[in-house]
Amino acid sequence: MRSPPRKDKIYYRIGEVSEITGVKPYVIRYWEKVFEIRPERGEGLQRRYRWEDIERINTIKVLLDQEGLTIAGAKRGLQGGRKGVSGRLEEILRELKEELRGIKDILSP
């Protein structure tokens, strides 16, 4: 069972970040390279994440797992090109309405 995150801390170790986000440490290290997450380094070069890093990791997780984006799509999403689930749903519904209107026009005398 995950312990509730403590936002009052300044730094979190990779194990704590993994526990809070549900993302394995090796995946977090990979995402550091791909998504340019830059944790600070403490004594012994140990990674030290801030709460903002944890929020970014959670966002990446949502983009990849829940929204089904590729890594390239998630990168665009982090840069502001993300429509989100509701935005994509609206776009799909709009396209569907246009197609139905086209079908109606074809079938109407």
N, CA, C and O atoms as a GROMACS GRO file, in nm:
protein
  436
    1MET      N    1   0.084  -0.118   0.000
    1MET     CA    2   0.000   0.000   0.000
    1MET      C    3   0.088   0.124   0.000
    1MET      O    4   0.184   0.133   0.076
    2ARG      N    5   0.055   0.219  -0.085
    2ARG     CA    6   0.132   0.341  -0.096
    2ARG      C    7   0.103   0.434   0.021
    2ARG      O    8  -0.011   0.449   0.065
    3SER      N    9   0.210   0.495   0.069
    3SER     CA   10   0.190   0.595   0.174
    3SER      C   11   0.150   0.726   0.107
    3SER      O   12   0.189   0.752  -0.007
    4PRO      N   13   0.072   0.808   0.176
    4PRO     CA   14   0.031   0.934   0.114
    4PRO      C   15   0.152   1.024   0.092
    4PRO      O   16   0.242   1.029   0.176
    5PRO      N   17   0.156   1.093  -0.021
    5PRO     CA   18   0.271   1.180  -0.049
    5PRO      C   19   0.277   1.296   0.047
    5PRO      O   20   0.175   1.350   0.089
    6ARG      N   21   0.398   1.334   0.082
    6ARG     CA   22   0.419   1.448   0.170
    6ARG      C   23   0.472   1.562   0.087
    6ARG      O   24   0.588   1.561   0.046
    7LYS      N   25   0.389   1.660   0.061
    7LYS     CA   26   0.430   1.774  -0.020
    7LYS      C   27   0.517   1.872   0.058
    7LYS      O   28   0.571   1.967   0.000
    8ASP      N   29   0.530   1.851   0.188
    8ASP     CA   30   0.608   1.944   0.268
    8ASP      C   31   0.758   1.918   0.256
    8ASP      O   32   0.839   2.001   0.298
    9LYS      N   33   0.796   1.806   0.199
    9LYS     CA   34   0.937   1.775   0.179
    9LYS      C   35   0.991   1.855   0.060
    9LYS      O   36   0.916   1.888  -0.032
   10ILE      N   37   1.119   1.886   0.065
   10ILE     CA   38   1.181   1.957  -0.048
   10ILE      C   39   1.229   1.856  -0.152
   10ILE      O   40   1.209   1.878  -0.272
   11TYR      N   41   1.292   1.749  -0.109
   11TYR     CA   42   1.348   1.651  -0.200
   11TYR      C   43   1.294   1.511  -0.171
   11TYR      O   44   1.262   1.477  -0.057
   12TYR      N   45   1.285   1.431  -0.277
   12TYR     CA   46   1.239   1.293  -0.268
   12TYR      C   47   1.341   1.204  -0.338
   12TYR      O   48   1.394   1.240  -0.443
   13ARG      N   49   1.369   1.089  -0.281
   13ARG     CA   50   1.457   0.991  -0.344
   13ARG      C   51   1.378   0.916  -0.451
   13ARG      O   52   1.255   0.918  -0.451
   14ILE      N   53   1.449   0.850  -0.541
   14ILE     CA   54   1.384   0.781  -0.652
   14ILE      C   55   1.288   0.672  -0.603
   14ILE      O   56   1.184   0.648  -0.665
   15GLY      N   57   1.322   0.606  -0.492
   15GLY     CA   58   1.232   0.505  -0.436
   15GLY      C   59   1.101   0.566  -0.389
   15GLY      O   60   0.994   0.507  -0.406
   16GLU      N   61   1.109   0.684  -0.329
   16GLU     CA   62   0.989   0.753  -0.284
   16GLU      C   63   0.905   0.798  -0.404
   16GLU      O   64   0.783   0.786  -0.403
   17VAL      N   65   0.972   0.848  -0.506
   17VAL     CA   66   0.902   0.892  -0.627
   17VAL      C   67   0.831   0.772  -0.690
   17VAL      O   68   0.717   0.783  -0.735
   18SER      N   69   0.899   0.659  -0.694
   18SER     CA   70   0.840   0.538  -0.750
   18SER      C   71   0.717   0.496  -0.670
   18SER      O   72   0.616   0.457  -0.728
   19GLU      N   73   0.726   0.505  -0.540
   19GLU     CA   74   0.614   0.468  -0.454
   19GLU      C   75   0.496   0.563  -0.473
   19GLU      O   76   0.381   0.519  -0.478
   20ILE      N   77   0.523   0.692  -0.484
   20ILE     CA   78   0.417   0.792  -0.498
   20ILE      C   79   0.349   0.780  -0.634
   20ILE      O   80   0.226   0.789  -0.644
   21THR      N   81   0.428   0.761  -0.740
   21THR     CA   82   0.374   0.763  -0.876
   21THR      C   83   0.331   0.626  -0.928
   21THR      O   84   0.250   0.616  -1.020
   22GLY      N   85   0.385   0.521  -0.868
   22GLY     CA   86   0.356   0.387  -0.920
   22GLY      C   87   0.437   0.354  -1.044
   22GLY      O   88   0.404   0.260  -1.116
   23VAL      N   89   0.544   0.430  -1.068
   23VAL     CA   90   0.631   0.408  -1.183
   23VAL      C   91   0.762   0.348  -1.131
   23VAL      O   92   0.820   0.399  -1.035
   24LYS      N   93   0.807   0.241  -1.194
   24LYS     CA   94   0.929   0.173  -1.150
   24LYS      C   95   1.050   0.266  -1.164
   24LYS      O   96   1.054   0.350  -1.254
   25PRO      N   97   1.149   0.252  -1.074
   25PRO     CA   98   1.268   0.338  -1.080
   25PRO      C   99   1.341   0.335  -1.214
   25PRO      O  100   1.388   0.439  -1.260
   26TYR      N  101   1.352   0.217  -1.278
   26TYR     CA  102   1.422   0.212  -1.406
   26TYR      C  103   1.347   0.289  -1.514
   26TYR      O  104   1.408   0.343  -1.606
   27VAL      N  105   1.214   0.293  -1.504
   27VAL     CA  106   1.133   0.370  -1.599
   27VAL      C  107   1.153   0.519  -1.574
   27VAL      O  108   1.164   0.598  -1.668
   28ILE      N  109   1.157   0.558  -1.448
   28ILE     CA  110   1.182   0.698  -1.414
   28ILE      C  111   1.316   0.743  -1.469
   28ILE      O  112   1.327   0.852  -1.524
   29ARG      N  113   1.419   0.659  -1.454
   29ARG     CA  114   1.552   0.694  -1.507
   29ARG      C  115   1.549   0.707  -1.658
   29ARG      O  116   1.614   0.795  -1.714
   30TYR      N  117   1.474   0.620  -1.725
   30TYR     CA  118   1.460   0.628  -1.870
   30TYR      C  119   1.388   0.757  -1.909
   30TYR      O  120   1.430   0.828  -2.001
   31TRP      N  121   1.278   0.788  -1.840
   31TRP     CA  122   1.203   0.909  -1.870
   31TRP      C  123   1.286   1.034  -1.846
   31TRP      O  124   1.264   1.136  -1.911
   32GLU      N  125   1.382   1.028  -1.753
   32GLU     CA  126   1.471   1.142  -1.731
   32GLU      C  127   1.541   1.179  -1.860
   32GLU      O  128   1.554   1.297  -1.893
   33LYS      N  129   1.586   1.079  -1.934
   33LYS     CA  130   1.656   1.103  -2.060
   33LYS      C  131   1.559   1.148  -2.169
   33LYS      O  132   1.584   1.247  -2.238
   34VAL      N  133   1.451   1.076  -2.184
   34VAL     CA  134   1.357   1.101  -2.294
   34VAL      C  135   1.281   1.233  -2.276
   34VAL      O  136   1.264   1.308  -2.373
   35PHE      N  137   1.237   1.263  -2.154
   35PHE     CA  138   1.154   1.380  -2.129
   35PHE      C  139   1.229   1.493  -2.060
   35PHE      O  140   1.169   1.590  -2.014
   36GLU      N  141   1.361   1.479  -2.054
   36GLU     CA  142   1.448   1.583  -2.000
   36GLU      C  143   1.408   1.626  -1.858
   36GLU      O  144   1.396   1.744  -1.828
   37ILE      N  145   1.388   1.527  -1.773
   37ILE     CA  146   1.365   1.554  -1.631
   37ILE      C  147   1.504   1.563  -1.568
   37ILE      O  148   1.586   1.474  -1.586
   38ARG      N  149   1.529   1.669  -1.497
   38ARG     CA  150   1.662   1.692  -1.442
   38ARG      C  151   1.658   1.700  -1.288
   38ARG      O  152   1.653   1.810  -1.232
   39PRO      N  153   1.660   1.583  -1.221
   39PRO     CA  154   1.664   1.590  -1.075
   39PRO      C  155   1.800   1.644  -1.030
   39PRO      O  156   1.901   1.627  -1.098
   40GLU      N  157   1.800   1.708  -0.916
   40GLU     CA  158   1.927   1.754  -0.861
   40GLU      C  159   2.003   1.633  -0.809
   40GLU      O  160   1.945   1.527  -0.787
   41ARG      N  161   2.131   1.650  -0.790
   41ARG     CA  162   2.214   1.541  -0.736
   41ARG      C  163   2.264   1.580  -0.598
   41ARG      O  164   2.317   1.689  -0.578
   42GLY      N  165   2.246   1.490  -0.505
   42GLY     CA  166   2.291   1.514  -0.368
   42GLY      C  167   2.423   1.445  -0.342
   42GLY      O  168   2.500   1.418  -0.434
   43GLU      N  169   2.448   1.417  -0.218
   43GLU     CA  170   2.570   1.347  -0.179
   43GLU      C  171   2.576   1.212  -0.250
   43GLU      O  172   2.475   1.142  -0.261
   44GLY      N  173   2.693   1.176  -0.296
   44GLY     CA  174   2.707   1.048  -0.364
   44GLY      C  175   2.633   1.043  -0.496
   44GLY      O  176   2.605   0.935  -0.548
   45LEU      N  177   2.601   1.159  -0.551
   45LEU     CA  178   2.530   1.173  -0.679
   45LEU      C  179   2.391   1.110  -0.678
   45LEU      O  180   2.339   1.075  -0.784
   46GLN      N  181   2.331   1.096  -0.561
   46GLN     CA  182   2.196   1.040  -0.551
   46GLN      C  183   2.095   1.140  -0.607
   46GLN      O  184   2.102   1.260  -0.579
   47ARG      N  185   2.001   1.090  -0.685
   47ARG     CA  186   1.898   1.176  -0.744
   47ARG      C  187   1.810   1.233  -0.634
   47ARG      O  188   1.772   1.163  -0.540
   48ARG      N  189   1.777   1.361  -0.649
   48ARG     CA  190   1.686   1.427  -0.555
   48ARG      C  191   1.581   1.501  -0.637
   48ARG      O  192   1.609   1.600  -0.705
   49TYR      N  193   1.458   1.449  -0.628
   49TYR     CA  194   1.347   1.504  -0.706
   49TYR      C  195   1.268   1.604  -0.624
   49TYR      O  196   1.255   1.590  -0.503
   50ARG      N  197   1.218   1.705  -0.690
   50ARG     CA  198   1.128   1.802  -0.628
   50ARG      C  199   0.984   1.761  -0.660
   50ARG      O  200   0.960   1.675  -0.745
   51TRP      N  201   0.888   1.823  -0.590
   51TRP     CA  202   0.748   1.789  -0.613
   51TRP      C  203   0.708   1.815  -0.759
   51TRP      O  204   0.625   1.743  -0.814
   52GLU      N  205   0.765   1.918  -0.821
   52GLU     CA  206   0.735   1.949  -0.961
   52GLU      C  207   0.776   1.833  -1.052
   52GLU      O  208   0.708   1.803  -1.150
   53ASP      N  209   0.888   1.768  -1.019
   53ASP     CA  210   0.933   1.652  -1.097
   53ASP      C  211   0.832   1.537  -1.084
   53ASP      O  212   0.803   1.468  -1.181
   54ILE      N  213   0.780   1.519  -0.962
   54ILE     CA  214   0.682   1.412  -0.940
   54ILE      C  215   0.554   1.441  -1.019
   54ILE      O  216   0.496   1.350  -1.078
   55GLU      N  217   0.511   1.566  -1.021
   55GLU     CA  218   0.392   1.601  -1.099
   55GLU      C  219   0.416   1.577  -1.248
   55GLU      O  220   0.326   1.530  -1.318
   56ARG      N  221   0.535   1.610  -1.296
   56ARG     CA  222   0.568   1.587  -1.438
   56ARG      C  223   0.567   1.437  -1.469
   56ARG      O  224   0.516   1.395  -1.573
   57ILE      N  225   0.622   1.356  -1.380
   57ILE     CA  226   0.622   1.211  -1.400
   57ILE      C  227   0.479   1.158  -1.402
   57ILE      O  228   0.446   1.073  -1.484
   58ASN      N  229   0.394   1.208  -1.313
   58ASN     CA  230   0.252   1.168  -1.314
   58ASN      C  231   0.184   1.208  -1.444
   58ASN      O  232   0.105   1.132  -1.499
   59THR      N  233   0.215   1.327  -1.495
   59THR     CA  234   0.158   1.372  -1.622
   59THR      C  235   0.201   1.280  -1.736
   59THR      O  236   0.120   1.241  -1.819
   60ILE      N  237   0.329   1.246  -1.739
   60ILE     CA  238   0.380   1.155  -1.842
   60ILE      C  239   0.309   1.021  -1.834
   60ILE      O  240   0.272   0.963  -1.935
   61LYS      N  241   0.292   0.972  -1.712
   61LYS     CA  242   0.224   0.844  -1.692
   61LYS      C  243   0.082   0.848  -1.748
   61LYS      O  244   0.038   0.754  -1.814
   62VAL      N  245   0.010   0.956  -1.722
   62VAL     CA  246  -0.127   0.971  -1.773
   62VAL      C  247  -0.126   0.976  -1.926
   62VAL      O  248  -0.206   0.909  -1.991
   63LEU      N  249  -0.034   1.053  -1.982
   63LEU     CA  250  -0.028   1.066  -2.127
   63LEU      C  251  -0.001   0.931  -2.194
   63LEU      O  252  -0.062   0.898  -2.295
   64LEU      N  253   0.090   0.854  -2.137
   64LEU     CA  254   0.127   0.726  -2.198
   64LEU      C  255   0.027   0.615  -2.168
   64LEU      O  256  -0.014   0.542  -2.258
   65ASP      N  257  -0.012   0.603  -2.042
   65ASP     CA  258  -0.097   0.490  -2.001
   65ASP      C  259  -0.245   0.513  -2.025
   65ASP      O  260  -0.312   0.428  -2.083
   66GLN      N  261  -0.296   0.626  -1.981
   66GLN     CA  262  -0.440   0.650  -1.988
   66GLN      C  263  -0.485   0.707  -2.122
   66GLN      O  264  -0.590   0.670  -2.175
   67GLU      N  265  -0.406   0.798  -2.177
   67GLU     CA  266  -0.444   0.859  -2.305
   67GLU      C  267  -0.389   0.783  -2.424
   67GLU      O  268  -0.426   0.811  -2.538
   68GLY      N  269  -0.301   0.687  -2.398
   68GLY     CA  270  -0.251   0.600  -2.504
   68GLY      C  271  -0.160   0.668  -2.604
   68GLY      O  272  -0.149   0.622  -2.718
   69LEU      N  273  -0.093   0.774  -2.565
   69LEU     CA  274  -0.004   0.844  -2.656
   69LEU      C  275   0.130   0.771  -2.667
   69LEU      O  276   0.168   0.696  -2.577
   70THR      N  277   0.199   0.793  -2.778
   70THR     CA  278   0.334   0.743  -2.793
   70THR      C  279   0.427   0.837  -2.717
   70THR      O  280   0.384   0.940  -2.665
   71ILE      N  281   0.554   0.802  -2.710
   71ILE     CA  282   0.650   0.889  -2.643
   71ILE      C  283   0.656   1.023  -2.716
   71ILE      O  284   0.662   1.128  -2.652
   72ALA      N  285   0.656   1.020  -2.849
   72ALA     CA  286   0.658   1.146  -2.926
   72ALA      C  287   0.533   1.229  -2.897
   72ALA      O  288   0.541   1.351  -2.883
   73GLY      N  289   0.418   1.164  -2.889
   73GLY     CA  290   0.295   1.234  -2.857
   73GLY      C  291   0.296   1.292  -2.717
   73GLY      O  292   0.247   1.403  -2.694
   74ALA      N  293   0.351   1.216  -2.624
   74ALA     CA  294   0.361   1.265  -2.486
   74ALA      C  295   0.455   1.385  -2.478
   74ALA      O  296   0.430   1.479  -2.402
   75LYS      N  297   0.563   1.381  -2.556
   75LYS     CA  298   0.654   1.497  -2.560
   75LYS      C  299   0.580   1.621  -2.608
   75LYS      O  300   0.593   1.728  -2.550
   76ARG      N  301   0.502   1.605  -2.715
   76ARG     CA  302   0.422   1.718  -2.765
   76ARG      C  303   0.322   1.764  -2.660
   76ARG      O  304   0.300   1.884  -2.642
   77GLY      N  305   0.262   1.669  -2.590
   77GLY     CA  306   0.166   1.701  -2.486
   77GLY      C  307   0.228   1.783  -2.374
   77GLY      O  308   0.166   1.874  -2.321
   78LEU      N  309   0.350   1.750  -2.339
   78LEU     CA  310   0.419   1.825  -2.234
   78LEU      C  311   0.457   1.965  -2.281
   78LEU      O  312   0.475   2.055  -2.199
   79GLN      N  313   0.470   1.983  -2.412
   79GLN     CA  314   0.506   2.113  -2.466
   79GLN      C  315   0.383   2.200  -2.490
   79GLN      O  316   0.396   2.312  -2.541
   80GLY      N  317   0.266   2.151  -2.454
   80GLY     CA  318   0.146   2.233  -2.465
   80GLY      C  319   0.054   2.193  -2.579
   80GLY      O  320  -0.053   2.253  -2.594
   81GLY      N  321   0.092   2.094  -2.659
   81GLY     CA  322   0.007   2.053  -2.770
   81GLY      C  323  -0.096   1.949  -2.731
   81GLY      O  324  -0.163   1.893  -2.817
   82ARG      N  325  -0.109   1.924  -2.604
   82ARG     CA  326  -0.198   1.820  -2.554
   82ARG      C  327  -0.341   1.870  -2.548
   82ARG      O  328  -0.368   1.978  -2.496
   83LYS      N  329  -0.430   1.792  -2.602
   83LYS     CA  330  -0.572   1.828  -2.597
   83LYS      C  331  -0.640   1.765  -2.477
   83LYS      O  332  -0.743   1.814  -2.431
   84GLY      N  333  -0.583   1.659  -2.426
   84GLY     CA  334  -0.647   1.589  -2.315
   84GLY      C  335  -0.758   1.500  -2.365
   84GLY      O  336  -0.796   1.505  -2.482
   85VAL      N  337  -0.811   1.419  -2.277
   85VAL     CA  338  -0.914   1.323  -2.313
   85VAL      C  339  -1.040   1.396  -2.359
   85VAL      O  340  -1.097   1.359  -2.462
   86SER      N  341  -1.085   1.497  -2.285
   86SER     CA  342  -1.208   1.565  -2.322
   86SER      C  343  -1.193   1.639  -2.454
   86SER      O  344  -1.287   1.641  -2.534
   87GLY      N  345  -1.078   1.699  -2.479
   87GLY     CA  346  -1.055   1.769  -2.605
   87GLY      C  347  -1.054   1.673  -2.722
   87GLY      O  348  -1.108   1.704  -2.828
   88ARG      N  349  -0.991   1.557  -2.704
   88ARG     CA  350  -0.989   1.457  -2.812
   88ARG      C  351  -1.129   1.402  -2.835
   88ARG      O  352  -1.166   1.376  -2.949
   89LEU      N  353  -1.207   1.382  -2.729
   89LEU     CA  354  -1.343   1.332  -2.742
   89LEU      C  355  -1.429   1.432  -2.820
   89LEU      O  356  -1.507   1.392  -2.907
   90GLU      N  357  -1.414   1.559  -2.788
   90GLU     CA  358  -1.489   1.662  -2.862
   90GLU      C  359  -1.453   1.661  -3.010
   90GLU      O  360  -1.540   1.674  -3.095
   91GLU      N  361  -1.325   1.645  -3.040
   91GLU     CA  362  -1.281   1.640  -3.179
   91GLU      C  363  -1.340   1.520  -3.252
   91GLU      O  364  -1.385   1.531  -3.366
   92ILE      N  365  -1.340   1.405  -3.186
   92ILE     CA  366  -1.398   1.283  -3.246
   92ILE      C  367  -1.546   1.301  -3.271
   92ILE      O  368  -1.597   1.263  -3.376
   93LEU      N  369  -1.617   1.359  -3.173
   93LEU     CA  370  -1.762   1.382  -3.190
   93LEU      C  371  -1.789   1.479  -3.304
   93LEU      O  372  -1.884   1.461  -3.380
   94ARG      N  373  -1.707   1.582  -3.316
   94ARG     CA  374  -1.724   1.680  -3.424
   94ARG      C  375  -1.705   1.612  -3.561
   94ARG      O  376  -1.782   1.636  -3.654
   95GLU      N  377  -1.602   1.528  -3.572
   95GLU     CA  378  -1.578   1.456  -3.698
   95GLU      C  379  -1.693   1.359  -3.728
   95GLU      O  380  -1.734   1.345  -3.843
   96LEU      N  381  -1.743   1.294  -3.625
   96LEU     CA  382  -1.855   1.201  -3.643
   96LEU      C  383  -1.979   1.273  -3.691
   96LEU      O  384  -2.050   1.224  -3.779
   97LYS      N  385  -2.008   1.392  -3.634
   97LYS     CA  386  -2.123   1.470  -3.679
   97LYS      C  387  -2.110   1.509  -3.825
   97LYS      O  388  -2.207   1.502  -3.900
   98GLU      N  389  -1.990   1.548  -3.866
   98GLU     CA  390  -1.968   1.585  -4.006
   98GLU      C  391  -1.993   1.466  -4.098
   98GLU      O  392  -2.055   1.479  -4.204
   99GLU      N  393  -1.944   1.349  -4.058
   99GLU     CA  394  -1.966   1.229  -4.139
   99GLU      C  395  -2.114   1.195  -4.148
   99GLU      O  396  -2.163   1.158  -4.254
  100LEU      N  397  -2.186   1.206  -4.036
  100LEU     CA  398  -2.329   1.177  -4.036
  100LEU      C  399  -2.406   1.275  -4.124
  100LEU      O  400  -2.500   1.236  -4.193
  101ARG      N  401  -2.367   1.402  -4.120
  101ARG     CA  402  -2.431   1.501  -4.209
  101ARG      C  403  -2.408   1.466  -4.354
  101ARG      O  404  -2.498   1.478  -4.437
  102GLY      N  405  -2.286   1.421  -4.386
  102GLY     CA  406  -2.256   1.380  -4.523
  102GLY      C  407  -2.341   1.262  -4.566
  102GLY      O  408  -2.392   1.260  -4.677
  103ILE      N  409  -2.357   1.164  -4.478
  103ILE     CA  410  -2.442   1.049  -4.507
  103ILE      C  411  -2.587   1.092  -4.525
  103ILE      O  412  -2.656   1.045  -4.615
  104LYS      N  413  -2.633   1.183  -4.439
  104LYS     CA  414  -2.770   1.233  -4.449
  104LYS      C  415  -2.793   1.303  -4.582
  104LYS      O  416  -2.898   1.285  -4.645
  105ASP      N  417  -2.696   1.383  -4.625
  105ASP     CA  418  -2.707   1.453  -4.753
  105ASP      C  419  -2.714   1.355  -4.870
  105ASP      O  420  -2.788   1.377  -4.966
  106ILE      N  421  -2.638   1.247  -4.860
  106ILE     CA  422  -2.640   1.146  -4.967
  106ILE      C  423  -2.775   1.074  -4.972
  106ILE      O  424  -2.827   1.047  -5.080
  107LEU      N  425  -2.832   1.045  -4.855
  107LEU     CA  426  -2.956   0.969  -4.848
  107LEU      C  427  -3.080   1.057  -4.871
  107LEU      O  428  -3.186   1.006  -4.906
  108SER      N  429  -3.067   1.187  -4.850
  108SER     CA  430  -3.183   1.276  -4.868
  108SER      C  431  -3.208   1.300  -5.016
  108SER      O  432  -3.114   1.316  -5.094
  109PRO      N  433  -3.339   1.304  -5.056
  109PRO     CA  434  -3.372   1.327  -5.198
  109PRO      C  435  -3.344   1.469  -5.242
  109PRO      O  436  -3.367   1.502  -5.358
   0.00000   0.00000   0.00000
